Amino acid sequence: MKHRPAAANRVGLALVGLLLALAGAVTLARALGLLGPPHAPLIPAEVSGFPAGHPWFWPAVIAGSLVVALLALYWLLVQGRLDTLRTLDLEPDPSHGATRVSAGAAAGALEDDLAESVHGERARASLAGAPSDPRLALLVVLPDQADPAVARQGINGAVTRLRRTLESDRLPAVVRMHAVHRRT
């Protein structure tokens, strides 16, 4: 089963939204006098006196607030790197051991290969997805006099060599080529 962070985000945000909508509805009902007189204290005296009799109460509130804030910060940081890939799994069967290669190193090797085979202005490669099922995104910038068909053949050759190196029959790739006009 694949991890679906977008679905988890939608469920989490829906729950937070529902909680906030409920709090707003209760506040509105209180202001309209539907939950007692609007001028009455919001918190009964026995409840508001509880923290004074229990010295652990405010430190517990602070600790709970810090936990919630750290979880929210972690969630925010994860949003920026949901689809990044750090390593590639080269050994499909974990019982035979683990062989991993850095995704950055594989992308860098592909960029070097493209520099030699395509002769473009520059190439940027990145790998995303799961370590056992990576996807390739490739941007190749060509000079305006370059032949796109020849560049495409060079790109196909470089991607095929990467697939062979990674011992993978399947490496979905999105390739974007741009031409750059140089003034002479």
N, C-alpha and C positions, 0 to 999 in steps of 0.2 A: 504494500500500500504506500502510495506516495504521500509525502507531507504537503499539505495544502495550506500555506500561510495566509493566502488571501481569504480563504473560507474562515480560518480561525480569527483573522482580523475582523471580518464582517460580523461574526457571532459575538466577539468581545465588544465591538463598538455598538452593536445592537443592544447588548445587555446594559452597557453604560448609559446609552441613550434612553432605554426603558426606565432605568433607575432615576435618571435626572427628570424625565417626564413625570414619573410618579411623585417625586419630591415637589415638582412644580404644581402638580394637581393638588396635593395635600396643602401646600402653602396657599394656593388660590381658594380652596375650600375653607381654610381657616380664616382667611381675610374676609370672605363673604359671610362668615358666621355659621357655616354648615357644620363645623366641628366644635361648637361651643362659642361663647362670646369672643369677638375679636380683640377686646381689650384685656382679657384674662391672660395671666402669665403663660407663656408657651411651655415652659418646663415646670412641673409641680415642685413645691418646696422640698419634698423628701428626696426627689431625684437631684435637684440642684445642690443639695447639701451633701450628697454622697462623696464627691471628691475631697471635701474638707476633712472627712473622717477617715479617709483611706489615702495615705501618703504615696502609695504605689500607682495611683490612678493616672496622674499626669505623665510620669515617665513611661507608662504603658501606652498612653495615647501617642506620645512622641515616637516611641519605638514602632508602633503600628503605622504611623504616618510615614516614617522613614522607609519602612519596608514597601509600602505602597508607592512612594516616590521612586525608590530604586527599581522596582518592577516596571514602572512607567518609563523610566529612563532606559532600561534594558530593552523594552519593547520599541522605543523610539530608535535606538541604535541599530536594532535588528532590521528595521525597515530599510535602512540604507544598504544592507548587504544580503538581502533575501536570496538573490540568485547568484551570488558570487561562488566561485569554485576554487578551493585552495589546492586540493590534491586530486589525482586521478587514480582509481583502483585498476591496476593492471592484472591482478590475479582474481578471476571471477569466483573461484572456490576458496572461501576462507580456511577450509581444512588443509589446504596446501600451503598456507602461509599468507602473508600480505606483502604485496609489492605495490608501492605507490610512487608516483612522480609528481612533482610540483606542477600545477596547472600553469603557473607563470612561466616556468622553464619550457614547457611544451609550446605555449603560445609564442615565447621568444624565439624558439627554434623555428617555428613556422614563419615568423616574420623574417628571420635571416634567410630562410629558404626562398621566400617570396622576393626578397631583395635581389637574390642571384638569378632566379628564374623568370621574374616578370619585368624587372628593371623599371619599377614604378618610382614615383616620387617618395612614397612611404606606404607602409602597411601596418595596420594595427589588428591584432588578433586577441580575442578573449574567449575563455571557456566558461560556461555557466551550466547550471543544472545539477544533477546528482553526481557524485563521484563515479558511480557505476554506469551512468547514462548521461555523458556530457553532451553539450551542444556548443557549436562553434559559431562565433560572430566575427566576421572579417570585413575590414574596410581597407580598400586598396585605392590609393590616389595615383592616377596615371598622368603623364604629360599629354597634352592635347594631340600630339602627333602619333601617340601609341595606338596600335591596332587592338580594339577590345577583344576580338576573337583570339588573337595570339595571347593576350593577357589572360583570358579565360582558360585557355589550355594550360598555361603556366600555373594558374591558381589550382586547377583540377589536379595537376601533377603534384603540387606541393601538399594539397589536402590528402591526396592518396598516400603520399609518403608518410604523412603524420598518422593516418589511420593504420598503416602497416607498422609503424613504430610502436603505436599504442596497442597493437594486436587487437584491433577492433574492426568488425565488419560494418559497423554502423556509427557514423559521426555526423549527425545532421548539421548542416552549415547554412548560414545566411551570409551571402557575399554581397557587399555593396562596392561598386566601382564608381569613382568620380574622376573626371578629367579636369586638369588644371591648365588654364591658358597662360602661357609665358609671353610676356611682351619682349620683343627683340628690338 
